[in-house]
Amino acid sequence: MAGRPPKKEKKIREAIYFEPELIEWLREQADKQMCTVSVVVNQIVDAKKSSQE
């Protein structure tokens, strides 16, 4: 079989719509951290989830 081997933990893709000013802020945060908007969103959600436990 050609190509990459299958990933053990495959991430799930979901379309999320943001207000223009929110996506701009998220992109700025991602640029500062040198990562993607998805990583920033996951960090925020994980922190919020942890604070509620």
N, CA, C and O of each residue as an XYZ file, in Angstrom:
212
protein
N       0.839     -1.182      0.000
C       0.000      0.000      0.000
C       0.888      1.250      0.000
O       1.832      1.349      0.784
N       0.584      2.170     -0.860
C       1.362      3.404     -0.968
C       0.774      4.476     -0.062
O      -0.391      4.414      0.331
N       1.607      5.462      0.261
C       1.110      6.576      1.073
C       1.467      6.427      2.534
O       2.228      5.545      2.930
N       0.895      7.314      3.319
C       1.161      7.321      4.757
C       0.394      6.212      5.458
O      -0.688      5.821      5.019
N       0.962      5.707      6.553
C       0.208      4.726      7.348
C      -0.945      5.424      8.066
O      -0.865      6.624      8.329
N      -2.006      4.700      8.385
C      -3.148      5.329      9.070
C      -2.761      5.827     10.461
O      -1.938      5.218     11.145
N      -3.360      6.936     10.865
C      -3.108      7.503     12.189
C      -3.888      6.724     13.236
O      -4.997      6.255     12.980
N      -3.292      6.593     14.424
C      -3.974      5.903     15.515
C      -5.136      6.740     16.033
O      -6.226      6.224     16.278
N      -4.890      8.044     16.197
C      -5.934      8.952     16.680
C      -6.212      9.983     15.598
O      -5.486     10.968     15.465
N      -7.244      9.756     14.845
C      -7.584     10.676     13.769
C      -8.425     11.822     14.319
O      -9.383     11.601     15.059
N      -8.057     13.054     13.948
C      -8.812     14.219     14.391
C     -10.081     14.343     13.569
O     -10.140     13.888     12.427
N     -11.082     14.953     14.151
C     -12.373     15.132     13.492
C     -12.462     16.549     12.963
O     -12.163     17.505     13.678
N     -12.871     16.684     11.721
C     -13.010     18.003     11.103
C     -14.443     18.485     11.272
O     -15.396     17.738     11.050
N     -14.581     19.750     11.671
C     -15.898     20.364     11.876
C     -15.842     21.795     11.366
O     -14.880     22.514     11.635
N     -16.853     22.206     10.644
C     -16.922     23.593     10.169
C     -17.515     24.461     11.274
O     -18.588     24.169     11.801
N     -16.807     25.526     11.614
C     -17.269     26.469     12.631
C     -17.211     27.858     12.014
O     -16.219     28.225     11.384
N     -18.262     28.619     12.196
C     -18.315     29.969     11.649
C     -18.069     30.975     12.760
O     -18.675     30.887     13.828
N     -17.174     31.940     12.508
C     -16.798     32.938     13.493
C     -17.203     34.328     13.027
O     -17.271     34.602     11.829
N     -17.469     35.196     13.989
C     -17.664     36.610     13.682
C     -16.323     37.156     13.185
O     -15.273     36.705     13.642
N     -16.342     38.118     12.258
C     -15.085     38.623     11.685
C     -14.068     39.106     12.720
O     -12.876     38.826     12.590
N     -14.527     39.830     13.751
C     -13.573     40.329     14.741
C     -13.002     39.201     15.598
O     -11.869     39.298     16.070
N     -13.769     38.140     15.802
C     -13.281     37.006     16.585
C     -12.235     36.220     15.804
O     -11.200     35.854     16.360
N     -12.487     35.957     14.537
C     -11.504     35.205     13.749
C     -10.225     36.015     13.577
O      -9.134     35.447     13.519
N     -10.348     37.325     13.496
C      -9.154     38.177     13.401
C      -8.316     38.037     14.672
O      -7.094     37.903     14.599
N      -8.969     38.069     15.839
C      -8.266     37.913     17.112
C      -7.628     36.522     17.204
O      -6.483     36.390     17.637
N      -8.369     35.492     16.799
C      -7.832     34.129     16.836
C      -6.610     33.996     15.930
O      -5.630     33.348     16.297
N      -6.666     34.607     14.754
C      -5.520     34.560     13.837
C      -4.309     35.273     14.427
O      -3.177     34.814     14.269
N      -4.544     36.395     15.105
C      -3.443     37.110     15.757
C      -2.809     36.242     16.840
O      -1.585     36.178     16.957
N      -3.651     35.574     17.631
C      -3.137     34.684     18.678
C      -2.348     33.533     18.060
O      -1.290     33.159     18.566
N      -2.856     32.980     16.979
C      -2.167     31.882     16.299
C      -0.818     32.345     15.749
O       0.173     31.621     15.845
N      -0.777     33.541     15.179
C       0.489     34.079     14.670
C       1.500     34.251     15.797
O       2.676     33.933     15.625
N       1.054     34.751     16.948
C       1.949     34.945     18.096
C       2.534     33.618     18.572
O       3.704     33.544     18.946
N       1.702     32.564     18.553
C       2.138     31.249     19.024
C       2.761     30.410     17.907
O       3.247     29.304     18.147
N       2.741     30.948     16.685
C       3.245     30.233     15.507
C       2.556     28.877     15.366
O       3.206     27.838     15.249
N       1.220     28.918     15.380
C       0.423     27.710     15.233
C      -0.820     28.054     14.411
O      -0.902     29.132     13.824
N      -1.766     27.151     14.374
C      -2.993     27.380     13.614
C      -4.110     27.866     14.526
O      -4.030     27.759     15.750
N      -5.148     28.400     13.902
C      -6.331     28.829     14.649
C      -6.943     27.630     15.372
O      -7.428     27.766     16.496
N      -6.925     26.472     14.745
C      -7.474     25.268     15.384
C      -6.776     24.959     16.701
O      -7.424     24.579     17.675
N      -5.472     25.120     16.732
C      -4.710     24.870     17.962
C      -5.133     25.853     19.046
O      -5.318     25.465     20.200
N      -5.287     27.121     18.683
C      -5.701     28.143     19.652
C      -7.097     27.832     20.186
O      -7.329     27.904     21.393
N      -8.018     27.488     19.304
C      -9.385     27.160     19.723
C      -9.362     25.947     20.650
O     -10.043     25.943     21.674
N      -8.594     24.926     20.308
C      -8.499     23.744     21.165
C      -7.925     24.090     22.535
O      -8.381     23.548     23.542
N      -6.934     24.981     22.596
C      -6.362     25.405     23.877
C      -7.403     26.121     24.731
O      -7.517     25.860     25.929
N      -8.158     27.021     24.114
C      -9.184     27.776     24.845
C     -10.266     26.841     25.371
O     -10.672     26.943     26.529
N     -10.727     25.940     24.530
C     -11.782     25.002     24.931
C     -11.274     24.069     26.028
O     -11.993     23.793     26.989
N     -10.046     23.584     25.891
C      -9.477     22.689     26.900
C      -9.340     23.394     28.249
O      -9.632     22.805     29.290
N      -8.895     24.658     28.234
C      -8.770     25.423     29.478
C     -10.134     25.639     30.125
O     -10.274     25.503     31.340
N     -11.124     25.970     29.330
C     -12.485     26.183     29.847
C     -13.047     24.875     30.411
O     -13.662     24.860     31.477
N     -12.829     23.799     29.692
C     -13.311     22.484     30.131
C     -12.654     22.088     31.454
O     -13.325     21.581     32.353
N     -11.356     22.317     31.574
C     -10.625     21.979     32.803
C     -11.091     22.815     33.987
O     -11.138     22.325     35.115
N     -11.436     24.076     33.734
C     -11.867     24.956     34.825
C     -13.252     24.592     35.349
O     -13.608     24.959     36.469
N     -14.025     23.881     34.554
C     -15.376     23.491     34.974
C     -15.395     22.154     35.703
O     -16.412     21.781     36.289
N     -14.284     21.434     35.670
C     -14.255     20.110     36.317
C     -13.946     20.198     37.779
O     -13.886     19.174     38.460
